[in-house]
Amino acid sequence: MRALYFDGRSAQGREVELLQQGGELLARGDGDATQAVVARWPLARVRWPERTRHGQRLVRLPDGGELHVADGAAFDAWRTAHGHREGWVVRVQQHWRATLAAAAGLVVLLVAGYLWGVPVAARAVVALLPAAVDAAVGRAALESIEERWLRPSRLPPARQAELQRQLAAALQALGATDRHAAPVAWTLQLRAGGEMLGANAFALPGGTIVVTDELVELLEGQPATLLSVLGHEWGHLRHRHGMRAVAQASLLALATSLMLGDVSSVIAGIPAMVGQLGYSRDAEREADAEAVRVLRAAGLSPAAMVVLFERLQARRNAKASGSSSLPLALASHPLDDERIAYFRAAAAAR
């Protein structure tokens, strides 16, 4: 077998003839009348190339040298004639049906990892984190949000205290019916959301529920609906959705970086962002279920939550913002119609 030999010390290649003999690979001077052996290597230490359909073959030598063989098909036949047998991996790689099956299996594995693997791993990670970590993350998040968007509440202290009492009473009633549920520490903070946040509510790791003045004003005269919103945010705290979101986003970012490489932080972040929105929608559904439990414990109908979506939709229509037209893949909450149907079904099932 003819090859081009590079000794690893010089860029100049030398034409040689290869032979396998007595457990060694020999390289003889090609065209040399003396046919002197130029070099020899133990066969066990030679790194042989895998068979491919096209291209030359490159043999790695134990002393740092290389052998280049231009005729790949002839090299493969020569190796086979000397008793070489390909492994099953190489044989599978040359079979298009096996390659297609492997690609399909990879897709199934990725989907399963997204649907079940990442959430399960995130839950396991969060379960190991002490409550002090949640509190620290929540404090940092609240400080950042307050600095950029929130302002002190304009609501009278008596009104704020009334909201605190309503949620506390509902949760006390819920605890009386569900004695196995672990208590969840929480505090209610009222803030003015301004133009940026408007009518809004959110829960932060560590137990802080933030409700804007604008949301309280939007739901004026609908105490049951306001309680359902507070119960929803309490549900986020109960399931530690904030910390789970951090863990899931980190795991997704790691997975996409490993798959895509360090090509672009923006491109690698897109799958993680869209995937995290999907997890966020699942968290919202869990929190909606907790809102139903809180309302029922307070003796109220889950249908009260429907008023929130109706008033938000009316406000969007008045402003013609079109914010409800976002596709589901780019929305962190389930569609309003889906949530309305859920709360109406919960009310009917009572």
N, C-alpha and C positions, 0 to 999 in steps of 0.2 A: 504494500500500500504506500503510495507516494504522498508526501506531506511536506509542509514548510515548517522548519524547526527554528524557534526563537529561544535562545538560551536564558533569557531574562536579564542579561547584562548588556546586550547590544540590540539596537533596533534593526540590525541587518539579519534577515532570515536566510536559512540555508536549506536547500532541497535535500530531502533524505528519503530513504525507503524504510518502512516500518516492518518489523517482524515480532511475533510473539514466540518466545522460546524459553523453556525451562523456568516458568514463573516470572519471566522478565519481559519487558518491552524494549526492543533494541532499535536504534536508529543508525542506519548505515549510510555512508555517503552515496547519494544517487549520482550515477554517471562516473563515479570514481572507479578506476580500473582495479584498485586494491580491495574495494568493497569493505573498507575498514569501518569498524563500529565507532560511531561518533559519540554516542552516549547510551546508557542503559538505566532502566528504572524498574523497581519491583512493581509487578502488575497490581498488587493489592493497594499500592499507594497512588496509583494513577486515577484521576477523576475523569471518568468518561462522560461524554455529552449524551443527552437524551436524543432519541430519534425525533426528527421533525420532518415536515413535508418539503420544506425548502431551506436553502441556505447552506453554508459550509459547516463543517464540524470543527469544534475547538476542544482540544484535549489539554487539561491542566496537569502539569507535571509536578512532582513533589519538590523539586529544587527551584520552583518559581518560573520555570520555562513553560512554553506552550507549543503545541503542534496544531497547525491549521491545515485542514483537508478540504479542498475545494469541491470535490465530488462526493456529496453527502450520501447519495444512494450507494455508491461503490464502497464507502467506508462502512455503512450499515451492513452490507452483504459480507464484507471482510470480517467484521466483528461477529456476525452470526456464524460464519464458517469456523470461527475459533471457539464456538461453544457458548457465546454470550446469549443470555435469555433476558428479555425485557421484563420489567416488573409490571404489575397490573395497572399501576398509575399511568405509565407510558402508553400502554395499550388502550386504556380508556380515553386518554387525550387524543388519540388518533381516530376515535370512533365518534361520528357526529351525533348519533342518537344518545350515546352516553354523555356527551358534552351538553346536549340540550336538556337531558334529565338532570344533570348537575346544576345547570343554570336555573331550572325550575325549582329544584330543591333549595337553592340559595334564596330565591324570591320567597318561598314559603318560610324559610328560616328567618328572613328579615321581617316579614309580616308578623310572624309569631313573636319575635323579639319586641317589635313595636307594641303589639296589642297586649301582650302578657309579660314579657321579660322585663322591659324597662319599668313598668308600674310596680311589679313585684319587687324588683331590686330597689326601687326608690322607697317603697314601704319598709323594706328591711333596713335600709340605711337610716331612715328617719326614726325607726323604732330604737335604734342604738344611740340616738342623740339625746342628751339630757335637755330638760325644759329650759335650762339657762341659755342654750344656744338659740332656741326659738325667741326668747326674750331679747337677746342681743341683736338678732337679725331684725326683729320687729321695731326696736328702738331706732336702729340705723335707718330703716325704711321710712318710719314716721318723720324723723328729722329731715330727711331728704325731701319728702313730699310736702311737709309744712313750709320748708324754705322756698319751694318753687311755686306751689299752687294754693295752699290752704291759708285761711285767715281766721282770726278768732270768731267764734260763733256770736251771732246777734240775737239768738233766742234767749228769752228770759230764763234765769236759773231755775225757776219753778217748773217751766216746761221741760227743761233738760232733766230735772230730777224725776218728773212724771214718766218720761220715757225709760229711765233707769228702773223705776219701780215696776212698770208694765212688763219689761223683759224679765226682771228678777222673779216676779210672781209666776209668769208662764213657765220659766225654767224650774222653779220650785215644784209646780204642779207636775211637770214632766218627770222630774226626779222621783216623785211619789209613785208614779205609775211604772217607772223603769228603774228599779233599785239596783240593777246590775250595771248600769251605765256609770262610768267613772266621771266624777265632777270635773268641769272644765272652767278654769279661771278666765274671767273676762272683765273688761272695762269698756264703757261706752264713752266715746269722745265726739262732741258736736263741733263742727267747724263750718265756716263759710267756704263754699267751693268756687265761687266766682265764675267767670266766663269759661274758664278752662274745664273745670270738673262739673259744674252745674249740679243737677239733682243726681246724687251718687251715694253709694255706700260700699265699703270694703272692709275686709278683715285682714289683719296683719299677724304674722307669727308672734307668739307670746301672749296673745289674748286681747289685743286691742281691736275694737270695732269702731270705725269712723263713719259717721253719718253727716251729710252736709245739710245746712239750713235749707237749701233749695229743695232737697228731697222731702223734708218735713213739711215745707210749704206746699209742695206738689200734692201731698197726701193729706192735706188739712181736711178734717171732718171724716177721715177714714182710719181710725185707730187700729182696726184689725189688720188693714193692709200694711200699715207701718210696722206693726208687730210681726207680720209675716216676713218683712224685709229683715228685721232684726234677727228673727229666727233663722233665716237663710244665712246671714253672716255668721251667726253662732255655729251653724253647721260646718262652715269652713274651719272654724277653730277646733271643733270636736274631731274632725278628721285630719287636722294638721295639714290642710291643703297648701298653705303657704310654703312650708318646708318641703312638702312633697314636690311642689312645683320647682323649687330650687334644685332638689336632687334629680328630678326627671330632666330638667333642662341641662344639667351638667352631664348626665349620662348620655343624652342625645347628642350633645355637642362633642363629647368624646367619641361616640360611635361614628358620627359623620366625618369627623376629622380623620379617624383611622381609615375609613372607606375612601374618602376623597383626597386624603393627603393634605399637605399644607399649601394647596394651590392658591386659595383665596379665602380669607376669613369670612368675607361676605357670602361667597358661594357656599362655603361649608356651613354657614349659619342658617341658610334658608330652610333646609330640611329640618333642622332642630327647631326653628321658629314655628313652622307649620305643624310639626309633630306635637310641640308643646301646646299649641292652640287646641289640638284634638284632646289632649289630656285635660285642658282647662274646661272644655265642654263637659267631660265626664265628672269633673269636680263640681260643676254647677248643678248637674243633675243630682249628685249626692246631697248637696246643700239644699236643693229644693225639697228633697225627701225629708230633711230635718225640719224645714219650715212647716211642712204638713204636720209633723209630730208636735211641734211647738203650738201651732194653732189648735190642734185637737185637744192638747192638754189644757189649753186655756178655754176650751168650750166654744171655739170659733170654727167657722167653716173654711176649709182650704180655698174655697172660691174667692176669698177676700184678696188673694194675691193677684187675681185677674185684673182688678182695678188698677194695679200698678202698670201693667202692660197697656191698658186702654189709655191711661193718662199720658204715659210716655209716647205712645203712638200719636195721640192728639197734639202733643207738643211738637213732635217731629213734623207732623203735617203742617202745623202753623208756621214753622220755620222753613218748611220745604227743604230740609237738610238732606233727605234721602239716605240717612244713615242706616235705615233698616234694609237697604238693598245690598248690603255686603254679602258675598257668597259665604256659605257655611264654612268652607275651608279657611277663610280669613277672619272668622268671627270667633271670639273667645267664649261666647255664650251660645247655647242652642237657640234656634230660631224662636221668635216670640210665639208663633202658632203652636209649635211643639210644646212649649211650656204652659201656654194657656190650656191646651187640651189635657195636659198632665194634671193641673190643679182642678180643672172641672171634673175629671174622672175621679180624683181623690175625694172631691166633695160628694159626688154621686155614690161612692162606695162606702161612705160613712154609715 
